[in-house]
């Protein structure tokens, strides 16, 4: 009887782990490239699911983020070529400010993670999106091709990306806003953000794989990790395509409104 109970508990626990992995994979894949803060959503969803933030979970979240980034490679495989070296040099310039500041202030950034800060940054980000959209008027000289972005524009987009270090700000949101402010169309801003995610997440994932290698590469965790990876990849791939179609007809106003509503709801919920 005791063995049967142990078997039941073990398998129920495994099923719960798989279900949580699928849910978090969906959330990561759907939010990584939208200006709504994937990290913020992962923190909230993880809290609601009761996921304990141990070393493996932290590493798992990074791995499914990397799965989402691989969706960029598949969607933009023609950009991953030696012939596009100039584009990747510009992306390197855009990556540098975040890489430098993130490395220097890594400890301080980790201490910022809390539900309250995520909620507040959701609201602030939403207000900024509404303000930018109010005055954003695309002109003929605006860049609609990411390969035509100048090094100066890439650098300023990189400066804007620094704000993504604050939980709830959104890496995609900060880079898209930065790109729009320096003269890119909405579509080009989103695509530059997609491509810029690749070096950012490769650096982050590489660091965390080394840091959490003992938690990652164990037989007991492999199935959960693999399922989350696959789910995140598939959802992210579809989200990129749908997001670009959305921008052909609409602006970022709906994202601004969503961020404000979500942020206020979080503050109200956790204030109880």
N, C-alpha and C positions, 0 to 999 in steps of 0.2 A: 504493500500500500504506500509506504514511504517513497519507494522508487518510482511508483506511478505518479505521485504528487510532484516529485522532483522533475520528472520528465515533462509533465504538463506545464509547470512553472517555467521551465527552460524554454519550451517551444512557444509559449505565449509571449514570453519576453522577447524572443527572437522575432516573432511576428510584429510586435510593437516597434521594435528597432527598424524593421524593414519599412513599415508604414510611415514612421517618422522620417526615414531616409527619403522616401518618395515625396512626401509633402515638402520637405526642405529643399529637395532637388528641383521641384516645380517652382517654388518661391524664388530660389536663386536664379534659375534659368529665365524666368519671366521678368525679374526686376533688375538684373545686372546691367542691361543696356537702356533701361528706361530711366528718366530723370526723377526717380522716386526713392533712391537709396536702397540698394540691395542689402547692405550691411544693416541698416535700420530695420528692414523687414525681417531679416534673419534673426536679429536680436529679439524682436517682438514675437515672432512665430516660435522660436526656440523656447522663449519664456512661457508662452501659452501651452506648448506641448510638454512642458516640464523637463526639457532636455537639460541635463546637468552640464555645465560648461567646464568639462575636464579637458585634458590635453588632447585626447583623441577627437573630441567634438570640434575643438578649435581647428585642428588640422583637417578634419573632414570638411568643414566649411570652406577652407582654402582650396581643397581639392575639387569640390563641386563648382567653385568659382572658376578654377582653371578649366573645367569641362565646358563651362559657358564660353570661355575665351576661345577654346578650340572651334566653337561654332563660327567665330569670326574668320578663322582660317579657311573653313569650308565655304563660307559665303563670299569671301574676298580672296580666293586662292590666286587670282591673277596678280594681286598686289604683293604676294609673297614670292618675289622673284628678284634675282640680282639686277635686273633691268630697272627695278624701282628703288635703287639705292638712295636716290635723292629724296624720295618720299620718306624713307626710313631714317634718314639723317634728320629730317625735320621732326619726325616723331620722337627721335632721341633728344632733340633740343626741348621738345615739349615735356618729355618725361623727366628731364634733369631737375627742375625745381622741386617737384614732388619727391623724387628720390633723395635729394640732398636734405630737405627739411624733414622728411619722414625718418631718415637715418639718424639725424642729429637729435630729434625730439621724440624718438620711438617710445620711450618710457612715459613721457607726458601725454602722448596721444592715447596710449592704452588706458591711462587713468581717466580719460574723458568719457569712456563708455558707460552710459546710464540711460535708463528709459526717459528721464526728464530731458536730458540734452538732446536725445534723438527726436523727441516730440517737438521741442522748441525749434530745432534746426529744420524739421519738416515744415513748420509754419513759416519761418523766415525764408526758406527756399521757395515756398509757394508764392509768397508776396513778391519776391524778386522776379520770379517768372512772369507774374501778372504785370509788373511794372515794365519789364523789358519788352514784353509783347505789346504793351500799350504804345510804345514809342518806336518799335522795330518796323521799319519800312524798307523791304528789300529793294535794292536799286540795280540797275543794269551792270554796274561794275562789281557787284557782289560775287564772290567766288562760289561756283557750283561744282567744282571738281577739286577733290582733296589734294591732287597732285600739283595744283597751282597755288597752294597755300605757301606764303613766303616764310622765311626763317623767323622774321620778326613777329609775324602773326602766330607762328607755332610757339614761340617763346611766351607770348602773352597768354595764349591758351594754357600753357604749362603753369604760369603764375596763377591763373584762375583755378587750376586743378588742385592747388595746395589746400584750398578750403575743404576739399573732400576728406582731409584728414580728420575733420570734425564729424563724429558719428551723426548720421541723419542728413548730412548735407547732400550726398550723392556725387560720386565721381563723374557719372555721366551728366548729371545736371550741371555741375560746375564747369565742365569742359564745354558743354553745349552753349551755356550762357556766355562763356569767354569767347567761343568761336563766333557766335552771333554778334557780339559787341565789336569784334575786329573785322567784320565784313564778310562773313560766310553766310550762305543761305541756310535755311533750316536743315535741308537734306544734307548738305556738305558738313554742317556742324555735327549732325548725328553720326555721319560716316567717319569723320575724323575722330570722334569720341570712341567709336567702335574699335578703330585701328590702334588708337592710343592705349586702349585697355590691354592690348597684347603685351607690350613691354612692362607695363605696370604690374599686371597679374603674374607674368613670368617671374619677375623679380620677387614678388611677394610669395608666390608659391614655392619657388626654389628655396627661399630662406626657411619657410615653414616645413618643407619636406625634410630638410636637414635637421631642423630643431625638434621635430616630432617624429622622426623616422622610426623610433621604437614603437610608438603607438599606431603608426600607419601600417606597417608591414607585418601584421600578425594574422594568422589564419582565422581567428575569431572575428576580426573586423573586416576582412576582405569582401565578403558578400555585401554587407551594408554599404561599404565604400563604393563598390562597383555599381550597385543599383542607383545610388545617388548621382554618381558620375554620369551614367547613361541618361537618366531622366533629365538632369540639368542640361546636358548637351542637346538633347532633342528639343526641349522647350525653348532653349536659347536660340537655336537655329531658326525655329519658326517665328519667334518674337522679333528677331532682326528684320525679317522679311515683312512682317505685318506692320512693324513700326514705320518703316520707310514708306509703305503704302498709305499709312495713316497721315504722314507728313505731306503727302501730295495734295491732300484736301483740307487738312486742319492745322491749327497752330498748337502751341504748348500751353494754351490757356487752361485746358481741361486738366493738365497735370498740375498746374499751379493751384487750381481749386481743390483737386484731390489731396495734395500735400497739406493744405491748410485744414481741411476737414479731418484728415487722418491724424494730424498733429494735435488738434483740439480734442478729438476723441480719446487719444492716448492720455493726454493730461487729465481729462475727466475720469477716465477709467482707473488710472493708477493713483488718483487723488483720493479714491474711496477708501 
